[in-house]
Amino acid sequence: QGNITLTISSKQTSSNHSNGTATPNPRHKPISTAHQSSGKQCPKLLPSGFIGQAIACSFAAIFALDAANLTTACGFPVQDANPSAKTTAAITDKPKPWNQWRGPERDTQFSGPQWPKSIDGKNLTTLWQAKQGPSYSGPITDGKYIYSTETLEKKEEVVRALDLKTGEVKWEARWPGAMQVPFFAASNGSWIRSTPACDGKRVFVVGILDTLHCLDAESGKELWMIDFAKEYQTGMPSFGAVCSPMMDEKHLYLQAANSFFKLRKEDGKVVFRTMEENGGMMSGGSFSSPAFAKMQDKQQILVQSRTNLAGVEPETGQVLWQTEVPSFRGMNILTPIEFEDSVFTSSYNNQSYLYQIPASKGGSSNSNNVSTAWSSPAKGYMSTPTVIDGYAYMLLQNGRMGCLELKTGERKWTSPKSFGDYCSFVTQGDKFLVLSNDGVLRLVKASPDDCEIISQYQLPGITDSWAHIGMGVTGDNQIQIYVRSIDAMTVFNWSQN
């Protein structure tokens, strides 16, 4: 794939996170390189082939899982009281970079130029593709570089910054980081899971061994790191660290060491640790990632552990409310979604739920306790849905796509054919793109009346992709789609017909 010249830096840093002081770290290896690489049934759904849901897939959830996170550059995200219910972000020629899990606002919304009317081999072309080792981390960008991760030879974790225009590697950082996950999960690979986050200055990466690394975005120099398993003596999570970090202007938020943390981005110093829970194979660690929410003018963070769902006060770490979510072996994976001052989630081998939050805790319920507004037999498994005009479009545990009305829990339709074992979304207006793990990309019209696939296209050379799709736009308004498959990072140009 090209010639790579390694230059080992003589001085790099990590931090003692308790006091923010830097100590030498010889593990980082920046490089310079010339590397380039080339309800009712849905009658309009096109067949894609049914993929069975074997037991093994119940643990595949721990891979691509809702795993990258960040907020607005101006600080704690300013959101509508009901951001998840709005149709789309305002369309602009200069959208924020796709710099975290599920996009800049963590809601799958793309606010760039109007999408083309279809997707096919003529208007979707490969700009570049870089061969890489296996990873389940979604691609993120600061508008200049794409940042990707991989597990190398079952020994190390590697982070690369690739030029967004050419795919040329700008820098590389690596550290020891590998483990063998247990049971059926092992058959799907023991690779890095979490999606990084980037604030334009720094890149934050969670390693599979429950470590957190802060890298300089321009050079790849490690600024500080935390080994949560060692620091808090919680041991490595049995299925690896999954949570994707989330940021505001000065702080970082993530689930680690069987708890929820707020840390200073500058030096990794812990501001608070809350929601401490017991470890263990069936309850320790986290498969979900946090989300910001504004409920009745009260800012809070939605956090779902393997057994509980909670609202956390972002300044103090106080748990405002908490409820147990029914789980099978702790397989609560989705990123929770706020809807009209309530919270939606779904769990493996159980149901979908809308939880009403007491008015005293930021919700609108007259009850003093968290209550269930409705439950639905629709099982969401591990792909966090996209929400458009109050309807959740969600990949079900059986591989089919379903549409749920969030106000009532009514399932409006279920697709007759499978969309695969995993999928991820990008949304604009009343349409969404959905990338399945088999590399099929579909453009779908969002409607509670019918599931209408406008067009679909098998991405060339991509047959195994468990990372969240990304989207961006160039300076000349060219829409781009970022896809991380198991063995490559690919950037596509999506042009008007």
N, C-alpha and C positions, 0 to 999 in steps of 0.2 A: 504493500500500500504506500510505499515511499520510504525515503531515508529519514531516520530520526537521529539527531545528535543530542546526547544527554550531557548536561552540565550540572554537576552536583554543587549546590550552594554550600558555602562554608559556614554560614550562620543563619539559622532560622529560629523562630520562637514559638513557644507554647506558653500557657499561663497557669499559674496557681490561681484557680478561679476564686478562691476565698478572699484573696487580697488584690488580685489583678496584676501581680508582678509577673514579668516575663522571664522564662528560663530557656536555655538553648534547646533546640529540637533538631537533631540531625536527620530526621526521617524524611523530610520534604525534598523533592527532587524536581525543581523547575526545569523546563527544557526549552530550547529553541529548535525549530524544525521547519523543514520544507514539506512536511507531510501533507498530502492531499489525497482525497479519495473520491475516487470518482462518486271484563265486561262482555264485549262482543268481539267477534273475530274481525280481524283487519284484512279486508279482501284485497287491498292494493299492495300488500307486502310482497316483495320479490323473494323467491327462495334463496337461501344462503347455505343450506345444508345443516342438518341437526347435529349438534355436538352434545353428547350425553354428559350429565352431571355425575361423574363418579365420585366416590368418597374422597379420592385424592384431591379433588378440586376444593373440598371443604377447607383444606389447608393451603391451597393456592392463594386464598384470600390474603395471606400474610405477605404476598409478594407485591403486586402492583397496588394493592390496597390503596385506599385513599391516601396516598402518600405524596407535598412541597409547600411552603406557605409564606405570605408576605402581606403587606398592606400598602396604603397610599404613602407617597413620599413625604407628605406633609405631617405625618404623625399618626395618632390613633385614627383608624379609618372613619371617615364621615359617611354614614350610610343612612338610607331612608329607614323609617321605622319598620318597613316591611320590604327589605331589599330582595328577598327571594321571590316575591310575588310579581315584581315588575316584569314587563315583557323583555326589555333589553336596555342596555346602557345607551346613552345618547351617541349617535354615530358621529365620529370625528375622523379627520385624516391623520391625526397623531394620537393613537391610543397608547395607554400605558403599556410598557413591555410585559410580556408573559413571564413574570419573575417569581412565581410561586405555584403551589398546588392549586389547580383549577382556575388559574388566571389571576390577574392583578387584584381583583376584588373577591376571589375565592368563590365565584358563583357561575363559572363557565362562560360569562358574557364577553363577547368581542365587540368593541366599540369602534373599530376601524371602518374602512370603506365598505360600501355595500357589496355583499357577496355576489359572485356570478350566479346565474340561474340554474346551473347544473354542474356536475363534476364528472369528468371522463378523461380518457387518455390524451385528448387534444388540448384541453385547457388546464390540466394538471401535469406539470413537467418537473422532473428531478433537477434541482439546482446543483446539489452535491450530496454525496453519501460517504461517510467515514466508517470503516469497519472498526468495531470495538468488541470488548469482552462483554459477558452477560450482565444485565442490570434490570431492575424493575423501577428505577427512578425516572420520573418524567423529566423532559428537557425544560430548562428555563433560560431566559435571556435578559440582558440589560440593554438590548438594542445594538450592541456592538459584538458581543460574543454569545455563543450558546454554551452553557455549562452542562456537562454530562458526567455520569459516574459509571464505574464498572468494578466487578470483582475479577482480579487477575490471578489465574492459575490457582484458585482456591487458597490464596495466601495473603493477598494485599487488596486494598481498596484504592481506586484511582479516580481522581477528579481531573477533567480536562476543560480548558477554555478553547473553543474553536471559533475561528473567525466566521461571523454570520454570513459573509458574502462568499467565502471560498472553501470553508471547511478546514483551513490550515490551522494546525494546533499552535496556539499562542503559548500556553504553559500547561504543565502537568504537576499534580501533587499526589503523593501516595503515602500510605501508612499500613502497617500490619493490621489486617482485619478480615477474618474469615471464620466461619463456623459451620458445622453440619446440623441442619435443622432436623427434628425428629419425625418419625412416623411417615405418613404418606406425603407430607410436605417435602421431604427430601427428593422425591421423584420429580418434583418440579424445579429443583435447583435451590442452592443455598447462596443467594446473591443479595447484594445491597438492595434495600427496599425503599427507603425514604427518599422523597424528592427534595432537593436543596431549595434554598431561598436566597435571593440576591437583592441588596438595597442600592446597588450602583457602586458601592465602595467595597463591600465585603460579600463573600459567599459563605453561607452556613450549610454545613453538610453533616447529617447524622449517619454514623457508621452502624453496621449491623451488630456490633458488640456493645451498643449503647454508649457510644462516644459522640461528642459534638466537636466539630472542627470549624474554626473561623479562618477563612483565607482572604488575602487581599485580592480583590477582583481583577486588578490589572496585572499583577505579577504572580499570583498563586502562593505567595509567601504565607506560611501559617502564622497567624497573629496570636492565637491562643486555642487551647483545647481542654475539654473536660472528659474524663473517664467516669461516667456516672456509676457504673457497676462497681468500680473500685472505690470511688469516693464515698458512696453511700452503702457499700457492702450489701448490695441487693443481688449480686450475681448477674450473669448475662441472661437476658430474656430468652426463654426456651426456643422461641421461633424468630429471634432476632429483633432488633429495634426497627419499628415501622413508622412511627409518627413523623410527619413532616413539619419542620419548624415554621412558625408564624411570627411576623414582626410588626411593630409600629415604629415610630421615628427613632426611639432610643432603646427599645427593649425587644427581647426575643422570648417567645412562648413555645413550650413543647412538653410532651409527655415523655418522661424518662424515669428510671429508678422507681417504678411502680407508683408514680405520683405526677403532679403537674407543676411546672416551673415557670417563673418569670426571671429572666437574666438580663444584665446590661449587655448590649451589643458591643460596647467599646472594649470590655475586658472579660466578659463572661461571669462577672460577679453575680451571685444569686440574690435576687430581691425578695422572692418568697418561694416556698415550696408548700404545696397544699394537696388535698385529695390523696393522701398517703394510703395505699392499700396493700394487702398481703400479696406476696408473690406466688409462685407455683406455676406449673405447666398449664393449667386450665384457667388461671385468673391473672397471672402476672404479666407485666408489660402492657402494651396498648397496640391495637390494630387500627385505631382511628386517628384523626388529626383534628385539632381544635378549630373553631370558627368564631369570628367576631359577630356580635349581634347587638342591636339597639331595640329594646323592648320597652314601650311606654316611656321613652326618653331616658331609660336606664341602660347605660353601656354595660355589657357583660360578655363573657367568653363562654361559649358552649363547649363542654368537654365530655367526651364519652370514653370511659374506660371499658374494660372487657365485661364489666357487669353493671356499671352505673352511668347515668346521664346527669350532668350537673350544669348549673350556671355559676360562674366564678366572677367575682368583682375584680376588675383588671388592676386596680391600684393596690389593694390590700391582700388579695388572694382569698378573701372570705368566700366560702361556699354559700351562695344565696339560696339555692334550692338543690335538691338532689332526689333522684328516684332510681330504683332498680329497673333495668331493662331485661326482660326475659332473654336468656342466652343459652345456646348449646355449646358447651365446652368453651365458653368465653368468646364465641365468634361474633362479637359486635364490632363491625368494621366500618360502616358508613360514617362520613362526616355529617354531624347533625345539621339540620337546616331549620332556620327560623321562619315561621309563617304566621302572620297576624298575631303576634305575641304568644304563639305556641311553638312547639318544637317537634319536628318530624324526624323519625329514624326508622330503620328496619333492620332485622337481625336474622342471621342464618338459622334455618330450620324452625323459625318461629313466625312472626307476623310483622306487619308494618303498624306504626303507632303515631298518633298525634297527641302529644302531652300538653295539657293546659297548665299554665304557670300562674300561681297566685298573684293577684294585683299588687300585693305588698312586696313581691319579689320581681316586679317588672312585667308580669303578664297581665291578663285581663280577667282571670277567673275569680269568682267571689269566694271560692274555697280557700281554706288556710293551707291546704296541701296540694302538691302536684297531683293531678288527676288525668285519666285517659279520656280524651274527647272521643276517640274512636280507635278501633283496631281493625285491620284487614288481613285476610289470609295471604295476601300478596307477600311473598318473601323476597327481600331485596338483595340478599347475599352480600356482595362486596363492591359493587359499582355505585358510587354516590350519584343519584339522579340529577337531572337538570330540571329546573322549575320555571315554567312559563305561564303567566296569567293564572296562577293558582292551581296548575296541574303539574304533577310530577311525572316525568317520563323516565322509567326505571327499568333496568335490566333485572329480570326476575331470576330466581334460583334455578329454574328449569331452562334458562337461556333465552327465553322469549322476552320481548319488550312489552311493558304494560304502561297504561296511563291511569293515574289515580287523581281524583279530585281531592285536594287537600282539605277543603272545608268539611266534606262529608265522609271521606274515606271510600267513596264509591269507585269501583274499578270501571272505567269507561270502555276500555278495550284491551285485548291481549293479542299479540301477534301470533299467527298460526305457525310461523317458522322461527327457528332459533337465530339469535343474533350472536351467539357464541358464549364463551365462558366468562368473558370480561369485556367491558367496553368503557369508553370515556367520551365526554361531550365538549363541544364548543357551540355557543348559542348566539344567534343574532335575530332579533325580531321574532317572527313566528316560524323560524326555521332553526334546525340544529344539525350539526355534523356529529356523527357517532362513529368512532373507530372501534372495531371489534378486534379481539386478540388474534384472529386469523388474517389480519391485514386488509379486511374489506372496509372501505370508507363509504358511508351512506349520507346523503343529504335528505333530510326528512322534514316535511311540513308538520308543525306542531298543531294538533287539533284534538279536542276531546271526542270528536265525532268519528274519527277514522285515523288509521295510521297510514299515511301516504308517503311512500318513499319516492322522492322526486327522481333521484338517480343514485347509482352506486358504482363503485369502481374498486377492483382489486389492485392495491398498491403494488407496483412492480418490485419483486425481490423481497417483499415483506410478508411472512407467513406466521410470525410468532411475535406479537407485540403486547406486552402487559403493562406498559407505562402509559401515563396520561398524555393525551395529545396536547399540543401547544399551537398557538397561532400568533402571527405578528404581521407587521407591514413595514416595507422599506421606505426610504426617503422619497421615492417616486410613486408611492401608493401601490406598490405591488404586494398583494396579500401572499403570505407565506404560511405553510403548515409544517410543524415540526413533529417528527415521528421517531421515537426511540424503540426500535425492535430489539430482540434479544442480542443480536450480533452487530448492530449498526445504528448510527445516528444519521437521519436523512432530513434534508430540507427540500420541500416542494414549493414551486411557484404556482399559485392558483389564479388564472387570468380570466378576464371577461371573454366570452365567446365571440 
